[in-house]
Amino acid sequence: MLHIIDHFPIKHETLAKTSIGDTVIFTDNAVYAVKQDDIDQNLARKTFAHINLCVRKADLLLRNISNRELFKGVAVLDDVDYRNVLSEEPAIRSLN
């Protein structure tokens, strides 16, 4: 299942709704959740280990966040990639 999250900070209950193998796209202010300096690396790996984590490139650019600031394993989606993911995933749960 595809989940789209746009708020920050992200509540534990929000991530608890994900399952192994789900894709989660952080948009808008949610991109702050994947910055290396905002979260402990070990905690991040444990928290996000079961999901495919993505962020929108446009949201990173708007907030002046570079790819180097993201922790490992985060996929950066341009507009084409984002539209492709939206069309390929069978179900969407938007958590705003």
PyMOL commands that set and color helices and strands:
alter all, ss='L'
color gray80, all
select helices_A, chain A and resi 12-16+28-34+36-38+41-48+57-62+67-69+79-88
alter helices_A, ss='H'
color red, helices_A
select strands_A, chain A and resi 2-5+23-26+52-56+75-77+92-95
alter strands_A, ss='S'
color yellow, strands_A
deselect
rebuild
show_as cartoon
